[in-house]
Amino acid sequence: MTDNAKRWKPDQPLPIYADRDTCASIVSHFHFPVMPRTIATWPLVARRPNRCVVYDVSEVLEFAKHKFNQSPTYKQG
């Protein structure tokens, strides 16, 4: 991907496929802070066109939502 394609911004539409950096930006915006290395450890289907790993963004968001819903909750204060 080009350098500009990696920098997803909230005002842009979601891509169909994205690399780890872009997926981390998207998940951090919609769910919780995450690093690109964490995305690599998730059980997702990775594709390697031209030796660059990309993920299906809808699958990434679905897994992030699942992780968020399964996280422990507690009251503070």
PDB file of N, CA, C and O in Angstrom:
ATOM      1  N   MET A   1       0.843  -1.183   0.000  1.00  0.00           N
ATOM      2  CA  MET A   1       0.000   0.000   0.000  1.00  0.00           C
ATOM      3  C   MET A   1       0.883   1.238   0.000  1.00  0.00           C
ATOM      4  O   MET A   1       2.006   1.229   0.504  1.00  0.00           O
ATOM      5  N   THR A   2       0.361   2.266  -0.560  1.00  0.00           N
ATOM      6  CA  THR A   2       1.125   3.503  -0.539  1.00  0.00           C
ATOM      7  C   THR A   2       1.066   4.115   0.847  1.00  0.00           C
ATOM      8  O   THR A   2       0.246   3.719   1.674  1.00  0.00           O
ATOM      9  N   ASP A   3       1.918   5.057   1.092  1.00  0.00           N
ATOM     10  CA  ASP A   3       1.989   5.681   2.413  1.00  0.00           C
ATOM     11  C   ASP A   3       0.676   6.373   2.774  1.00  0.00           C
ATOM     12  O   ASP A   3       0.267   6.348   3.934  1.00  0.00           O
ATOM     13  N   ASN A   4       0.018   6.984   1.807  1.00  0.00           N
ATOM     14  CA  ASN A   4      -1.249   7.667   2.077  1.00  0.00           C
ATOM     15  C   ASN A   4      -2.372   6.688   2.368  1.00  0.00           C
ATOM     16  O   ASN A   4      -3.273   7.006   3.145  1.00  0.00           O
ATOM     17  N   ALA A   5      -2.343   5.496   1.760  1.00  0.00           N
ATOM     18  CA  ALA A   5      -3.398   4.515   1.983  1.00  0.00           C
ATOM     19  C   ALA A   5      -3.359   3.970   3.402  1.00  0.00           C
ATOM     20  O   ALA A   5      -4.393   3.550   3.922  1.00  0.00           O
ATOM     21  N   LYS A   6      -2.188   3.964   4.044  1.00  0.00           N
ATOM     22  CA  LYS A   6      -2.069   3.450   5.403  1.00  0.00           C
ATOM     23  C   LYS A   6      -2.696   4.380   6.429  1.00  0.00           C
ATOM     24  O   LYS A   6      -3.073   3.942   7.516  1.00  0.00           O
ATOM     25  N   ARG A   7      -2.807   5.616   6.103  1.00  0.00           N
ATOM     26  CA  ARG A   7      -3.298   6.594   7.076  1.00  0.00           C
ATOM     27  C   ARG A   7      -4.808   6.793   6.932  1.00  0.00           C
ATOM     28  O   ARG A   7      -5.270   7.747   6.306  1.00  0.00           O
ATOM     29  N   TRP A   8      -5.552   5.881   7.520  1.00  0.00           N
ATOM     30  CA  TRP A   8      -7.010   5.994   7.488  1.00  0.00           C
ATOM     31  C   TRP A   8      -7.424   7.073   8.477  1.00  0.00           C
ATOM     32  O   TRP A   8      -6.879   7.170   9.577  1.00  0.00           O
ATOM     33  N   LYS A   9      -8.388   7.875   8.073  1.00  0.00           N
ATOM     34  CA  LYS A   9      -8.917   8.929   8.932  1.00  0.00           C
ATOM     35  C   LYS A   9     -10.413   8.708   9.115  1.00  0.00           C
ATOM     36  O   LYS A   9     -11.061   8.151   8.229  1.00  0.00           O
ATOM     37  N   PRO A  10     -10.970   9.129  10.235  1.00  0.00           N
ATOM     38  CA  PRO A  10     -12.387   8.873  10.507  1.00  0.00           C
ATOM     39  C   PRO A  10     -13.352   9.420   9.456  1.00  0.00           C
ATOM     40  O   PRO A  10     -14.462   8.903   9.324  1.00  0.00           O
ATOM     41  N   ASP A  11     -12.961  10.447   8.709  1.00  0.00           N
ATOM     42  CA  ASP A  11     -13.878  10.990   7.710  1.00  0.00           C
ATOM     43  C   ASP A  11     -13.840  10.208   6.402  1.00  0.00           C
ATOM     44  O   ASP A  11     -14.614  10.507   5.493  1.00  0.00           O
ATOM     45  N   GLN A  12     -12.957   9.211   6.282  1.00  0.00           N
ATOM     46  CA  GLN A  12     -12.863   8.401   5.073  1.00  0.00           C
ATOM     47  C   GLN A  12     -13.735   7.160   5.204  1.00  0.00           C
ATOM     48  O   GLN A  12     -13.995   6.704   6.318  1.00  0.00           O
ATOM     49  N   PRO A  13     -14.194   6.603   4.075  1.00  0.00           N
ATOM     50  CA  PRO A  13     -14.945   5.336   4.155  1.00  0.00           C
ATOM     51  C   PRO A  13     -14.014   4.190   4.551  1.00  0.00           C
ATOM     52  O   PRO A  13     -12.803   4.258   4.338  1.00  0.00           O
ATOM     53  N   LEU A  14     -14.588   3.154   5.120  1.00  0.00           N
ATOM     54  CA  LEU A  14     -13.788   1.999   5.509  1.00  0.00           C
ATOM     55  C   LEU A  14     -13.349   1.228   4.268  1.00  0.00           C
ATOM     56  O   LEU A  14     -14.151   1.012   3.360  1.00  0.00           O
ATOM     57  N   PRO A  15     -12.094   0.816   4.222  1.00  0.00           N
ATOM     58  CA  PRO A  15     -11.656  -0.008   3.092  1.00  0.00           C
ATOM     59  C   PRO A  15     -12.172  -1.436   3.250  1.00  0.00           C
ATOM     60  O   PRO A  15     -12.578  -1.832   4.343  1.00  0.00           O
ATOM     61  N   ILE A  16     -12.159  -2.200   2.179  1.00  0.00           N
ATOM     62  CA  ILE A  16     -12.567  -3.604   2.252  1.00  0.00           C
ATOM     63  C   ILE A  16     -11.452  -4.428   2.873  1.00  0.00           C
ATOM     64  O   ILE A  16     -11.700  -5.250   3.754  1.00  0.00           O
ATOM     65  N   TYR A  17     -10.222  -4.210   2.418  1.00  0.00           N
ATOM     66  CA  TYR A  17      -9.043  -4.876   2.961  1.00  0.00           C
ATOM     67  C   TYR A  17      -8.060  -3.818   3.433  1.00  0.00           C
ATOM     68  O   TYR A  17      -7.977  -2.733   2.857  1.00  0.00           O
ATOM     69  N   ALA A  18      -7.317  -4.139   4.484  1.00  0.00           N
ATOM     70  CA  ALA A  18      -6.356  -3.169   5.017  1.00  0.00           C
ATOM     71  C   ALA A  18      -5.195  -3.902   5.674  1.00  0.00           C
ATOM     72  O   ALA A  18      -5.321  -5.057   6.082  1.00  0.00           O
ATOM     73  N   ASP A  19      -4.060  -3.212   5.770  1.00  0.00           N
ATOM     74  CA  ASP A  19      -2.897  -3.777   6.452  1.00  0.00           C
ATOM     75  C   ASP A  19      -3.053  -3.594   7.965  1.00  0.00           C
ATOM     76  O   ASP A  19      -4.039  -3.022   8.428  1.00  0.00           O
ATOM     77  N   ARG A  20      -2.078  -4.080   8.724  1.00  0.00           N
ATOM     78  CA  ARG A  20      -2.175  -4.044  10.192  1.00  0.00           C
ATOM     79  C   ARG A  20      -2.250  -2.624  10.735  1.00  0.00           C
ATOM     80  O   ARG A  20      -3.022  -2.351  11.654  1.00  0.00           O
ATOM     81  N   ASP A  21      -1.452  -1.715  10.173  1.00  0.00           N
ATOM     82  CA  ASP A  21      -1.465  -0.331  10.661  1.00  0.00           C
ATOM     83  C   ASP A  21      -2.842   0.301  10.490  1.00  0.00           C
ATOM     84  O   ASP A  21      -3.353   0.958  11.397  1.00  0.00           O
ATOM     85  N   THR A  22      -3.432   0.096   9.323  1.00  0.00           N
ATOM     86  CA  THR A  22      -4.753   0.669   9.050  1.00  0.00           C
ATOM     87  C   THR A  22      -5.817   0.011   9.923  1.00  0.00           C
ATOM     88  O   THR A  22      -6.695   0.692  10.453  1.00  0.00           O
ATOM     89  N   CYS A  23      -5.742  -1.312  10.074  1.00  0.00           N
ATOM     90  CA  CYS A  23      -6.706  -2.013  10.931  1.00  0.00           C
ATOM     91  C   CYS A  23      -6.611  -1.528  12.370  1.00  0.00           C
ATOM     92  O   CYS A  23      -7.630  -1.355  13.038  1.00  0.00           O
ATOM     93  N   ALA A  24      -5.392  -1.309  12.847  1.00  0.00           N
ATOM     94  CA  ALA A  24      -5.220  -0.804  14.208  1.00  0.00           C
ATOM     95  C   ALA A  24      -5.829   0.588  14.360  1.00  0.00           C
ATOM     96  O   ALA A  24      -6.435   0.882  15.390  1.00  0.00           O
ATOM     97  N   SER A  25      -5.681   1.436  13.367  1.00  0.00           N
ATOM     98  CA  SER A  25      -6.289   2.769  13.410  1.00  0.00           C
ATOM     99  C   SER A  25      -7.810   2.689  13.452  1.00  0.00           C
ATOM    100  O   SER A  25      -8.463   3.426  14.192  1.00  0.00           O
ATOM    101  N   ILE A  26      -8.359   1.792  12.655  1.00  0.00           N
ATOM    102  CA  ILE A  26      -9.823   1.649  12.589  1.00  0.00           C
ATOM    103  C   ILE A  26     -10.367   1.110  13.907  1.00  0.00           C
ATOM    104  O   ILE A  26     -11.337   1.647  14.441  1.00  0.00           O
ATOM    105  N   VAL A  27      -9.750   0.053  14.437  1.00  0.00           N
ATOM    106  CA  VAL A  27     -10.215  -0.537  15.705  1.00  0.00           C
ATOM    107  C   VAL A  27     -10.052   0.470  16.837  1.00  0.00           C
ATOM    108  O   VAL A  27     -10.922   0.575  17.702  1.00  0.00           O
ATOM    109  N   SER A  28      -8.954   1.204  16.840  1.00  0.00           N
ATOM    110  CA  SER A  28      -8.736   2.205  17.886  1.00  0.00           C
ATOM    111  C   SER A  28      -9.785   3.309  17.832  1.00  0.00           C
ATOM    112  O   SER A  28     -10.153   3.872  18.863  1.00  0.00           O
ATOM    113  N   HIS A  29     -10.259   3.614  16.652  1.00  0.00           N
ATOM    114  CA  HIS A  29     -11.286   4.656  16.526  1.00  0.00           C
ATOM    115  C   HIS A  29     -12.658   4.147  16.979  1.00  0.00           C
ATOM    116  O   HIS A  29     -13.382   4.866  17.668  1.00  0.00           O
ATOM    117  N   PHE A  30     -13.021   2.925  16.602  1.00  0.00           N
ATOM    118  CA  PHE A  30     -14.371   2.433  16.872  1.00  0.00           C
ATOM    119  C   PHE A  30     -14.525   1.680  18.189  1.00  0.00           C
ATOM    120  O   PHE A  30     -15.618   1.678  18.754  1.00  0.00           O
ATOM    121  N   HIS A  31     -13.469   1.039  18.700  1.00  0.00           N
ATOM    122  CA  HIS A  31     -13.642   0.175  19.865  1.00  0.00           C
ATOM    123  C   HIS A  31     -12.686   0.496  21.018  1.00  0.00           C
ATOM    124  O   HIS A  31     -13.130   0.992  22.053  1.00  0.00           O
ATOM    125  N   PHE A  32     -11.423   0.233  20.868  1.00  0.00           N
ATOM    126  CA  PHE A  32     -10.462   0.384  21.957  1.00  0.00           C
ATOM    127  C   PHE A  32      -9.065   0.528  21.358  1.00  0.00           C
ATOM    128  O   PHE A  32      -8.834   0.116  20.221  1.00  0.00           O
ATOM    129  N   PRO A  33      -8.129   1.110  22.117  1.00  0.00           N
ATOM    130  CA  PRO A  33      -6.769   1.274  21.596  1.00  0.00           C
ATOM    131  C   PRO A  33      -6.102  -0.078  21.341  1.00  0.00           C
ATOM    132  O   PRO A  33      -6.179  -0.988  22.166  1.00  0.00           O
ATOM    133  N   VAL A  34      -5.460  -0.190  20.208  1.00  0.00           N
ATOM    134  CA  VAL A  34      -4.784  -1.427  19.844  1.00  0.00           C
ATOM    135  C   VAL A  34      -3.579  -1.085  18.963  1.00  0.00           C
ATOM    136  O   VAL A  34      -3.594  -0.105  18.218  1.00  0.00           O
ATOM    137  N   MET A  35      -2.545  -1.905  19.064  1.00  0.00           N
ATOM    138  CA  MET A  35      -1.337  -1.721  18.264  1.00  0.00           C
ATOM    139  C   MET A  35      -1.357  -2.680  17.073  1.00  0.00           C
ATOM    140  O   MET A  35      -2.006  -3.723  17.136  1.00  0.00           O
ATOM    141  N   PRO A  36      -0.662  -2.343  16.000  1.00  0.00           N
ATOM    142  CA  PRO A  36      -0.627  -3.236  14.837  1.00  0.00           C
ATOM    143  C   PRO A  36      -0.103  -4.636  15.161  1.00  0.00           C
ATOM    144  O   PRO A  36      -0.548  -5.614  14.561  1.00  0.00           O
ATOM    145  N   ARG A  37       0.830  -4.741  16.095  1.00  0.00           N
ATOM    146  CA  ARG A  37       1.342  -6.061  16.472  1.00  0.00           C
ATOM    147  C   ARG A  37       0.280  -6.926  17.117  1.00  0.00           C
ATOM    148  O   ARG A  37       0.306  -8.149  16.978  1.00  0.00           O
ATOM    149  N   THR A  38      -0.652  -6.308  17.819  1.00  0.00           N
ATOM    150  CA  THR A  38      -1.748  -7.057  18.434  1.00  0.00           C
ATOM    151  C   THR A  38      -2.654  -7.642  17.368  1.00  0.00           C
ATOM    152  O   THR A  38      -3.123  -8.773  17.503  1.00  0.00           O
ATOM    153  N   ILE A  39      -2.905  -6.883  16.311  1.00  0.00           N
ATOM    154  CA  ILE A  39      -3.740  -7.372  15.207  1.00  0.00           C
ATOM    155  C   ILE A  39      -3.136  -8.658  14.638  1.00  0.00           C
ATOM    156  O   ILE A  39      -3.874  -9.567  14.256  1.00  0.00           O
ATOM    157  N   ALA A  40      -1.821  -8.744  14.577  1.00  0.00           N
ATOM    158  CA  ALA A  40      -1.150  -9.925  14.029  1.00  0.00           C
ATOM    159  C   ALA A  40      -1.379 -11.166  14.885  1.00  0.00           C
ATOM    160  O   ALA A  40      -1.277 -12.284  14.380  1.00  0.00           O
ATOM    161  N   THR A  41      -1.687 -10.993  16.174  1.00  0.00           N
ATOM    162  CA  THR A  41      -1.896 -12.147  17.062  1.00  0.00           C
ATOM    163  C   THR A  41      -3.344 -12.623  17.073  1.00  0.00           C
ATOM    164  O   THR A  41      -3.622 -13.707  17.586  1.00  0.00           O
ATOM    165  N   TRP A  42      -4.258 -11.859  16.532  1.00  0.00           N
ATOM    166  CA  TRP A  42      -5.661 -12.254  16.510  1.00  0.00           C
ATOM    167  C   TRP A  42      -5.888 -13.368  15.491  1.00  0.00           C
ATOM    168  O   TRP A  42      -5.195 -13.425  14.475  1.00  0.00           O
ATOM    169  N   PRO A  43      -6.859 -14.260  15.752  1.00  0.00           N
ATOM    170  CA  PRO A  43      -7.121 -15.371  14.816  1.00  0.00           C
ATOM    171  C   PRO A  43      -7.936 -14.911  13.604  1.00  0.00           C
ATOM    172  O   PRO A  43      -9.124 -15.214  13.488  1.00  0.00           O
ATOM    173  N   LEU A  44      -7.288 -14.187  12.720  1.00  0.00           N
ATOM    174  CA  LEU A  44      -7.945 -13.654  11.523  1.00  0.00           C
ATOM    175  C   LEU A  44      -7.351 -14.304  10.280  1.00  0.00           C
ATOM    176  O   LEU A  44      -6.225 -14.801  10.302  1.00  0.00           O
ATOM    177  N   VAL A  45      -8.113 -14.293   9.209  1.00  0.00           N
ATOM    178  CA  VAL A  45      -7.614 -14.788   7.928  1.00  0.00           C
ATOM    179  C   VAL A  45      -6.766 -13.691   7.299  1.00  0.00           C
ATOM    180  O   VAL A  45      -7.250 -12.591   7.033  1.00  0.00           O
ATOM    181  N   ALA A  46      -5.505 -14.001   7.068  1.00  0.00           N
ATOM    182  CA  ALA A  46      -4.587 -13.042   6.465  1.00  0.00           C
ATOM    183  C   ALA A  46      -4.367 -13.403   5.001  1.00  0.00           C
ATOM    184  O   ALA A  46      -4.226 -14.575   4.653  1.00  0.00           O
ATOM    185  N   ARG A  47      -4.340 -12.400   4.167  1.00  0.00           N
ATOM    186  CA  ARG A  47      -4.036 -12.598   2.743  1.00  0.00           C
ATOM    187  C   ARG A  47      -2.726 -11.891   2.454  1.00  0.00           C
ATOM    188  O   ARG A  47      -2.418 -10.869   3.066  1.00  0.00           O
ATOM    189  N   ARG A  48      -1.947 -12.436   1.515  1.00  0.00           N
ATOM    190  CA  ARG A  48      -0.643 -11.871   1.208  1.00  0.00           C
ATOM    191  C   ARG A  48      -0.493 -11.580  -0.285  1.00  0.00           C
ATOM    192  O   ARG A  48       0.327 -12.216  -0.946  1.00  0.00           O
ATOM    193  N   PRO A  49      -1.248 -10.654  -0.825  1.00  0.00           N
ATOM    194  CA  PRO A  49      -0.996 -10.269  -2.214  1.00  0.00           C
ATOM    195  C   PRO A  49       0.274  -9.427  -2.272  1.00  0.00           C
ATOM    196  O   PRO A  49       0.428  -8.484  -1.495  1.00  0.00           O
ATOM    197  N   ASN A  50       1.153  -9.747  -3.154  1.00  0.00           N
ATOM    198  CA  ASN A  50       2.417  -9.011  -3.300  1.00  0.00           C
ATOM    199  C   ASN A  50       3.219  -8.956  -2.010  1.00  0.00           C
ATOM    200  O   ASN A  50       3.888  -7.959  -1.736  1.00  0.00           O
ATOM    201  N   ARG A  51       3.157 -10.014  -1.220  1.00  0.00           N
ATOM    202  CA  ARG A  51       3.925 -10.175   0.024  1.00  0.00           C
ATOM    203  C   ARG A  51       3.584  -9.149   1.091  1.00  0.00           C
ATOM    204  O   ARG A  51       4.380  -8.951   2.009  1.00  0.00           O
ATOM    205  N   CYS A  52       2.464  -8.504   1.012  1.00  0.00           N
ATOM    206  CA  CYS A  52       2.007  -7.566   2.038  1.00  0.00           C
ATOM    207  C   CYS A  52       0.756  -8.167   2.695  1.00  0.00           C
ATOM    208  O   CYS A  52      -0.211  -8.493   2.006  1.00  0.00           O
ATOM    209  N   VAL A  53       0.775  -8.311   4.010  1.00  0.00           N
ATOM    210  CA  VAL A  53      -0.347  -8.931   4.714  1.00  0.00           C
ATOM    211  C   VAL A  53      -1.502  -7.946   4.816  1.00  0.00           C
ATOM    212  O   VAL A  53      -1.328  -6.816   5.270  1.00  0.00           O
ATOM    213  N   VAL A  54      -2.685  -8.387   4.387  1.00  0.00           N
ATOM    214  CA  VAL A  54      -3.895  -7.579   4.511  1.00  0.00           C
ATOM    215  C   VAL A  54      -4.993  -8.434   5.143  1.00  0.00           C
ATOM    216  O   VAL A  54      -4.986  -9.661   5.044  1.00  0.00           O
ATOM    217  N   TYR A  55      -5.925  -7.756   5.790  1.00  0.00           N
ATOM    218  CA  TYR A  55      -7.043  -8.413   6.468  1.00  0.00           C
ATOM    219  C   TYR A  55      -8.351  -7.840   5.960  1.00  0.00           C
ATOM    220  O   TYR A  55      -8.410  -6.703   5.492  1.00  0.00           O
ATOM    221  N   ASP A  56      -9.403  -8.647   6.060  1.00  0.00           N
ATOM    222  CA  ASP A  56     -10.751  -8.188   5.743  1.00  0.00           C
ATOM    223  C   ASP A  56     -11.195  -7.290   6.907  1.00  0.00           C
ATOM    224  O   ASP A  56     -11.274  -7.747   8.047  1.00  0.00           O
ATOM    225  N   VAL A  57     -11.477  -6.040   6.624  1.00  0.00           N
ATOM    226  CA  VAL A  57     -11.784  -5.064   7.676  1.00  0.00           C
ATOM    227  C   VAL A  57     -13.055  -5.448   8.433  1.00  0.00           C
ATOM    228  O   VAL A  57     -13.127  -5.248   9.645  1.00  0.00           O
ATOM    229  N   SER A  58     -14.049  -5.992   7.749  1.00  0.00           N
ATOM    230  CA  SER A  58     -15.274  -6.384   8.453  1.00  0.00           C
ATOM    231  C   SER A  58     -14.995  -7.509   9.451  1.00  0.00           C
ATOM    232  O   SER A  58     -15.593  -7.536  10.527  1.00  0.00           O
ATOM    233  N   GLU A  59     -14.092  -8.439   9.110  1.00  0.00           N
ATOM    234  CA  GLU A  59     -13.726  -9.507  10.037  1.00  0.00           C
ATOM    235  C   GLU A  59     -12.961  -8.942  11.235  1.00  0.00           C
ATOM    236  O   GLU A  59     -13.168  -9.380  12.367  1.00  0.00           O
ATOM    237  N   VAL A  60     -12.091  -7.985  10.991  1.00  0.00           N
ATOM    238  CA  VAL A  60     -11.327  -7.344  12.073  1.00  0.00           C
ATOM    239  C   VAL A  60     -12.278  -6.641  13.037  1.00  0.00           C
ATOM    240  O   VAL A  60     -12.154  -6.788  14.253  1.00  0.00           O
ATOM    241  N   LEU A  61     -13.221  -5.884  12.500  1.00  0.00           N
ATOM    242  CA  LEU A  61     -14.174  -5.157  13.348  1.00  0.00           C
ATOM    243  C   LEU A  61     -15.084  -6.110  14.117  1.00  0.00           C
ATOM    244  O   LEU A  61     -15.433  -5.850  15.269  1.00  0.00           O
ATOM    245  N   GLU A  62     -15.466  -7.214  13.478  1.00  0.00           N
ATOM    246  CA  GLU A  62     -16.303  -8.202  14.145  1.00  0.00           C
ATOM    247  C   GLU A  62     -15.561  -8.836  15.325  1.00  0.00           C
ATOM    248  O   GLU A  62     -16.140  -9.015  16.396  1.00  0.00           O
ATOM    249  N   PHE A  63     -14.284  -9.177  15.134  1.00  0.00           N
ATOM    250  CA  PHE A  63     -13.507  -9.764  16.217  1.00  0.00           C
ATOM    251  C   PHE A  63     -13.257  -8.747  17.329  1.00  0.00           C
ATOM    252  O   PHE A  63     -13.310  -9.095  18.509  1.00  0.00           O
ATOM    253  N   ALA A  64     -12.990  -7.510  16.966  1.00  0.00           N
ATOM    254  CA  ALA A  64     -12.779  -6.462  17.969  1.00  0.00           C
ATOM    255  C   ALA A  64     -14.048  -6.251  18.800  1.00  0.00           C
ATOM    256  O   ALA A  64     -13.979  -6.081  20.017  1.00  0.00           O
ATOM    257  N   LYS A  65     -15.190  -6.265  18.140  1.00  0.00           N
ATOM    258  CA  LYS A  65     -16.460  -6.120  18.857  1.00  0.00           C
ATOM    259  C   LYS A  65     -16.662  -7.287  19.819  1.00  0.00           C
ATOM    260  O   LYS A  65     -17.111  -7.097  20.949  1.00  0.00           O
ATOM    261  N   HIS A  66     -16.330  -8.492  19.368  1.00  0.00           N
ATOM    262  CA  HIS A  66     -16.439  -9.675  20.222  1.00  0.00           C
ATOM    263  C   HIS A  66     -15.525  -9.545  21.439  1.00  0.00           C
ATOM    264  O   HIS A  66     -15.948  -9.817  22.562  1.00  0.00           O
ATOM    265  N   LYS A  67     -14.274  -9.132  21.222  1.00  0.00           N
ATOM    266  CA  LYS A  67     -13.334  -8.943  22.339  1.00  0.00           C
ATOM    267  C   LYS A  67     -13.838  -7.893  23.316  1.00  0.00           C
ATOM    268  O   LYS A  67     -13.731  -8.069  24.529  1.00  0.00           O
ATOM    269  N   PHE A  68     -14.388  -6.800  22.791  1.00  0.00           N
ATOM    270  CA  PHE A  68     -14.904  -5.740  23.643  1.00  0.00           C
ATOM    271  C   PHE A  68     -16.086  -6.236  24.476  1.00  0.00           C
ATOM    272  O   PHE A  68     -16.168  -5.953  25.671  1.00  0.00           O
ATOM    273  N   ASN A  69     -16.991  -6.971  23.850  1.00  0.00           N
ATOM    274  CA  ASN A  69     -18.162  -7.480  24.570  1.00  0.00           C
ATOM    275  C   ASN A  69     -17.794  -8.535  25.607  1.00  0.00           C
ATOM    276  O   ASN A  69     -18.512  -8.696  26.594  1.00  0.00           O
ATOM    277  N   GLN A  70     -16.691  -9.260  25.409  1.00  0.00           N
ATOM    278  CA  GLN A  70     -16.261 -10.291  26.344  1.00  0.00           C
ATOM    279  C   GLN A  70     -15.341  -9.767  27.448  1.00  0.00           C
ATOM    280  O   GLN A  70     -14.986 -10.508  28.366  1.00  0.00           O
ATOM    281  N   SER A  71     -14.963  -8.515  27.361  1.00  0.00           N
ATOM    282  CA  SER A  71     -14.053  -7.966  28.367  1.00  0.00           C
ATOM    283  C   SER A  71     -14.774  -7.780  29.705  1.00  0.00           C
ATOM    284  O   SER A  71     -15.978  -7.529  29.738  1.00  0.00           O
ATOM    285  N   PRO A  72     -14.030  -7.905  30.803  1.00  0.00           N
ATOM    286  CA  PRO A  72     -14.659  -7.738  32.118  1.00  0.00           C
ATOM    287  C   PRO A  72     -15.099  -6.282  32.353  1.00  0.00           C
ATOM    288  O   PRO A  72     -14.468  -5.334  31.885  1.00  0.00           O
ATOM    289  N   THR A  73     -16.182  -6.152  33.080  1.00  0.00           N
ATOM    290  CA  THR A  73     -16.691  -4.826  33.418  1.00  0.00           C
ATOM    291  C   THR A  73     -16.722  -4.681  34.947  1.00  0.00           C
ATOM    292  O   THR A  73     -16.847  -5.667  35.673  1.00  0.00           O
ATOM    293  N   TYR A  74     -16.611  -3.467  35.406  1.00  0.00           N
ATOM    294  CA  TYR A  74     -16.658  -3.210  36.844  1.00  0.00           C
ATOM    295  C   TYR A  74     -16.986  -1.737  37.068  1.00  0.00           C
ATOM    296  O   TYR A  74     -16.792  -0.897  36.189  1.00  0.00           O
ATOM    297  N   LYS A  75     -17.477  -1.453  38.245  1.00  0.00           N
ATOM    298  CA  LYS A  75     -17.784  -0.069  38.629  1.00  0.00           C
ATOM    299  C   LYS A  75     -16.571   0.558  39.278  1.00  0.00           C
ATOM    300  O   LYS A  75     -15.849  -0.095  40.031  1.00  0.00           O
ATOM    301  N   GLN A  76     -16.353   1.802  38.990  1.00  0.00           N
ATOM    302  CA  GLN A  76     -15.280   2.539  39.633  1.00  0.00           C
ATOM    303  C   GLN A  76     -15.870   3.546  40.595  1.00  0.00           C
ATOM    304  O   GLN A  76     -17.012   3.979  40.436  1.00  0.00           O
ATOM    305  N   GLY A  77     -15.103   3.911  41.573  1.00  0.00           N
ATOM    306  CA  GLY A  77     -15.557   4.972  42.442  1.00  0.00           C
ATOM    307  C   GLY A  77     -15.836   4.541  43.770  1.00  0.00           C
ATOM    308  O   GLY A  77     -16.232   5.347  44.611  1.00  0.00           O
TER     309      GLY A  77
END
